[in-house]
Amino acid sequence: MLSNRLLDAINAQINAEMWSAYLYLSMATYCQDAGFSGIANWFEIQFKEEQDHAMILVKYAQSRGGRVTLKAIDAVPTEWKSLLDVFENTLEHEKKVTAMINNLMHIAVDDKDFASQSRLQWFVDEQIEEEENATELIHKLKLLDGNGFGLYQLDQELAARVYNTASPLVKE
Ligand code: MG
């Protein structure tokens, strides 16, 4: 059994992952409207991956006999100053998510809940990638410094990103 404290935190995390999905969908529409359909594609895939993260937690809570309770998803920002602003916001958000995941892991360690620690390790590892991706794109945008041809090439590069289910854990 999951402790009540851990189950509450997992339910809060499910909501946070759905909020992340909503945030990235909003960013995708912003990028599409700005004429960057490749960057919009990159955010649409983020949108799907965040839903996968929520589902992994739903399946995990259920597999441990925990009751999943879904709460309202808060509104997300809809406007940004620039593409750089979008990715800086992404990194800032992912750092908050990392802190939440670390908090979940703290509770699991405190509870001596080894199964939860094992499942949460997947999220700990995933957050390294999330922060790394956003940092890399911020670096590229700063290098380009608004160069039109460079931005066109970056848009082409991100258009090539293909969605794969985040993990087989979404079905477990
Ligand atoms: Mg996530």
Boltz pocket constraint, residues with backbone or C-beta under 6 A from the ligand:
constraints:
  - pocket:
      binder: B
      contacts: [[A, 17], [A, 20], [A, 49], [A, 50], [A, 53], [A, 97]]
      max_distance: 6.0
